[in-house]
Amino acid sequence: LRGDICDRDGKIIATTKKAYSLAFDYWSMPADKQAANRSILIALEAVEVLGLETTEDYFPFVGEYPSLTYAPEALREGETLNARLLRVIKRRNFDADITAEDMVKWYCKKFGMLDGEGEPRYSNEEMTALLRVRYNMDATDFGAYSQYVLAENVDLDAVAYVEEKNAVGVVFPQSTDREYNYPGYLSHILGSVGNITADTLEYYMELGYPMGAKVGVSGIEALFEQYLHGTDGVMTVVEDENGNVIDRYISVEPIPGKDVWLTIDIDLQVAAEDKLAEFVEKYSENESA
């Protein structure tokens, strides 16, 4: 975790908020398609039972399996659904004019949703849900270099729910967002954090930062970066030959960043900025009159 920024009395002005996502990892997904489908259905069950916040949906069909047809916006140029559909068509080398029926059949066969007789292995509702996830994986470039995030801002209850059912391939990447407890105040001094840029990549790589790290880009956040930034830990996951997790442990402990205390009194700063805003508003009204 990145360190906090505090005022002279220790009141926290800027802190770091942890959040988890529910995602699928390409390398952890079972090679067996039915086992992978089981993991997807467990994850979807968790989303429904726990009321999780799902990511944007690019599913181009309406209706329920087997009666799925293209949504009008999926065929309308300029619409997001249409752009994603064209992306999937290109990625899978489909014919440009592929019908909804043919695309659905391809996905069902490709991902083991049909038995040897060509009959669905799951209920119509489950077939539709699996098609939705499999399609969205393609629409968001799920693969070796990109996880597919199904739900965001999940809590530890969701983690426990999914892990208890041993949904192989489902992971919970952690993200951290900078949170400012006095929004709008002191912003000219606090600065901001952001991604490592191409210009600073070499510098931060030499310091041991991972490529996706957030760093201070201006103000106090940048000035005290060497103190505020933390060091990532490493979690080792041990699986058996079937992909079942049999052990998980922290092999390298994370090191949190240090807190930075300013000489500023945040309450005085807020009062000063409020009064200044009142004065400016009053002066502007008098000028216009």
Secondary structure, 3 states (H helix, E strand, C coil): CCCCEECCCCCEEEEEEEEEEEEECCCCCCCCHHHHHHHHHHHHHHHHHHCCEECCCCCCEECCCCCCEECHHHCCCCCHHHHHHHHHHHHCCCCCCCCHHHHHHHHHHHCCCECCCCCECCCHHHHHHHHHHHHHHHHCCCECCECEEEEEEECHHHHHHHHHCCCCCEECCEEEEEEECCCCCCHHHHCEEEECCCCCHHHHHHCCCCCCCEEEEEHHHHHCHHHHCCECCEEEEEECCCCCEEEEEEEECCECCCCEECCCCHHHHHHHHHHHHHHHHHHHHHHHC
